[in-house]
């Protein structure tokens, strides 16, 4: 499975960005698909995660500002990020968990929010 993420960039605080992640390859049963991020000097953390069955988890810090969505036909997951803050600056990684516990990570896309 290959994950191609895009949509990062530099944005002023208060602005919006949308990240995309397209999965390709041997995709047969997804348990979860979503986004993590890692800021400089910090551990990687969950941002938003869609789980099979339809449930969605968001980090408390992004609730009400970020929205995760999926296009099943395209095996693509999106992260709409609104009201961005400087503390949202990080490398954002796409994440896929397939049946049998196989985990895949995208290459990361940098989001920089200036104050």
N, C-alpha and C positions, 0 to 999 in steps of 0.2 A: 504494500500500500504506500502510495506517495501522496504527500500533502503539499499543496502549493498555496501559500498565504500571500495576500496582497492588501494594500490599502493604508499602510502606515505612512507617516510623514510628520511634518512640523505644523503645529496648529496653535493658535492663541487660546488662552484660557477662555472658557465659555463656548468654544466652538464645537463642531461635530466632525466625526470621522466614521467611516464604515469599513470594517475589515472583512475580507472574504477568505475562505479556505476551501479549496476544491480537493476532494479525495479521488484518487484514481487507483487502478490496479485491481487486486483481488478483494473486492468488497462484498461480503456475503451476509453479514449480520452484525449490525452496529449495536453495541451496548450503550455507548455514550459518544458524544461529539461536542467539542466546545473549545474554550480558550483559557489559557493560563498566562501569567505575565511575570516578568522578573525585572525588578528595578535594580540599579547599580548598588552593589553591596548588600542586597537582600535576597532572601530565598524566593524560589518560584512559588507563586500562589494562584489558587483558583480564581478566575474572574467570573465565568459563566459556563454552565454545563447543561446540555440537553441529555436526558436519559431516555432510553427506549421505554415506552409506556407513556411518554409525554411530559414527565416532570422536568422542571428546570430549577437549577440552583444558581444563585448569584452571591458573590461576595457582598458583605454588608456595605462595603465602601462604594459599591457601584449600583446598588439597588435604587431604582427610580431614575437612573441616568442611562444605563446600558440596557440594550435589548438583544437577546440572542434569537436567531431564527434559522430555519433550515429550508433548503430546497431539495426534497427527497430525490426528485428526478435527476438532479445534477450532482447529487452527493456533495452538496456544498453547504457550509455553515457560515452565517454572517454574524458580525457583532456591530450593532449600531451604537456608537458612543456619543452621547450628548452631554452638554454642560461639562466639558472636559476641564480638569484641574491639573495644575502642575504635578501633583502627586500621582497622577495617572501615567506619568512618563515612565516608560518601561519597554522592554522587548516583549511583544505579545506572541505567544506560541499556540498554534492550533494543535488540538489533541483529539485522537480517535482511540476508542476502546472497542475492539471487535469481540465477537463470541470467542470463547476459550481464553479470554484474558489478554489477547494480543494488543499491545499498546503502540501507538505511532505518534510521532511529534513532527510538526512542520519546522521549517528552518528559522522561523521567527521573523517578525516584522517590527521595526522600531517606531514607536509613537513618542513624539516629543511635544510636550505642552508647555508653551512659554507663558510667563506671567505678564 
